[in-house]
Amino acid sequence: MQYDYLVIAGYFALMVAISLIFKKMASNSTSDYFRGGGKMLWWMVGATAFMTQFSAWTFTGAAGKAFNDGFAVLAVFVGNMVAYVFAYFFFARRFRNMRVDTPTEAVKRRYGNGNEQFFTWVIIPLSVINAGVWLNGLGVFASAVFNADIITTIYVTGAAVLIISLLSGAWGVVASDFIQTLVVAVISVACAAVALYFVGGPAEIVNKFPGGFVTGPDMNYPLLLVGSFVFFIVKQLQSINNMQESYRFLNAKDSNNASKAALLALGMMVVGAIIWFIPPWASAIMYPDAASAYPALGAKARDAVYLVFARETMPTGTVGLLMAGLFAATMSSMDSALNRNSGIFVRSFYAPIMRKGQATDKEQLRAGQIACLVNGILVILMAQFFNSLKHLSLFDLMMQVATLLQSPILVPLFLGVLIRKTPKWAPWATVVFGMFVSYLVVTVFTPQTVANWFGMENITAREAGEMKTMITIAAHLFLTAGFYCLTTLFYKEQADSNKVQSDEFFKDLNTDVVAAEGQDIVDRMQRAKLGTLVIYMAAGLCLMVLIPNPMWGRLVFFGCAAAVFLVGYALKRSANIGEISSKTATVR
């Protein structure tokens, strides 16, 4: 266990180093602090786009569902893949073309001042709730690993995320996301390779998974799984490609880099989706009682299955590396939410409303840091509240928050980029109507009621859970989105006071952003700084070879270190070549 603590301590030291190294780049202006000044390269933006869809929930709640239900867990991730395909071909570059620093500034350009204020005070609380779910997922896992108090774990982790966000803003957030992508990649690949070796290969997983790998146990109506896949595609298409989530692409240095970032996120999602779940799938065969290892977690007991696998199968030190991956995944999602919320508060409320346009850029920067601190405290308290909901698994908790609360808000933020002629009241009215639809899903359109409509008798608890998610998505797809589309019938051009600004917004959407002059200096700086950090990380992984382990265990850590070092070396070499080319061009 002492080796695990050393690994985690090394990881946190690396995160602090990132904050300090990128602190100066975030202190020049609010644009630098909130979105890196729109100067980031595609591989940094792609990493943060990928990591914001990846949290400790993936290693806990989603892993628990994979352990229990098999292949069905991939429904969410197939939806992510399809969403990033659309982002690459259409949305990513248009989000960069909006030419704003925060998502609510885009809402203002599209829908007007009133809707900007409405979505400011809707998005911020929703982000706090989502981040609370992610932090709670980490707390569940960490408390099980270290036999520590879960509330203490939540507070310590939340404080660490706050430090990174406060010190270095968007630059630190995105840089740490890139490093964290590497952490997640090495631990996922290592665990998957070892799991396949010990279980006997992919064929053994498919043939021996309890209850059947494709359908899993307790599934009398397999058609529900097809419905889940289809509806999750619709949900994730909207969840990833909307103005609220556009902030990840606002960081890109130009439109082409935004599109390439979406393509990178797509590639990592395709490869990662299978790799992540091989260990829990294998554990269902190798350790069928793994879910009973931590009974104190209640309904969340199966969410610790990754930990069981790491302790029982992987070499000593892997639990610490796994925890570093979990910290990485949660911090990437949480620090992005904190940074976005502080930008939204300052640009859409503090500067225009509280200070009525009188706040200097430096004052706005300080206000953003204070807002970040307050949001961080609220996230920690929200995670503490979710910990009291012992009857819900992390997967169910995440799905209920995402479908019941988030879906109504995202409908106008998704369709607003596609549909031009809507009355000013359409966005906020759609959200209010959507909340009513969520209420109907909870009280009227229950799984049992809908099952009776189709003659489905005695549905299992798992089938009821699948149906609940499908019903919620379908209700918002047909009712909430339908409501928004119907508002176009009430649009009157002569009464549209926001028409000029809206027309400019759509004109910009189709006009690509070109990188500013002198961008190559910033590019080299990004490569050089991150290259150095990645090499330090590789050195730390190399030290894990010294941990007492069988030879194969030492080779696992050496392979991880070698892979990470190659990435760092490539970044440093690219930065040096770019500097030489620049000097040569100057001499000429």
Secondary structure, 3 states (H helix, E strand, C coil): CHHHHHHHHHHHHHHHHHHHHHHHHHCCCHHHHHHHHHCECHHHHHHHHHHCCCCHHHHCHHHHHHHHHHHHHHHHHHHHHHHHHHHHHHHHHHHHHCCCCCHHHHHHHHHCHHHHHHHHHHHHHHHHHHHHHHHHHHHHHHHHHHCCCHHHHHHHHHHHHHHHHHHHHHHHHHHHHHHHHHHHHHHHHHHHHHHHHHHCCHHHHHHHCCCCCCCCCCCCCCHHHHHHHHHHHHHHHHHHCCCHHHHHHHCECCHHHHHHHHHHHHHHHHHHHHHHHHHHHHHHHHCCCHHHCCHHHHHHHHHHHHHHHHHHHCCCCHHHHHHHHHHHHHHHHHHHHHHHHHHHHHHHHHHHHHCCCCCCHHHHHHHHHHHHHHHHHHHHHHHHHHHCCCCCCHHHHHHHHHHHHHHHHHHHHHHCCCCCCCCCCHHHHHHHHHHHHHHHHHHCCCHHHHHHHCCCCCCCHHHHHHHHHHHHHHHHHHHHHHHHHHHHHHCCHHHCCCHHHHHHHHHHHCCCCCCCCCHHHHHHHHHHHHHHHHHHHHHHHHHHHHCCCCHHHHHHHHHHHHHHHHHHHHHHHHHHHHHHHHHHHHHC
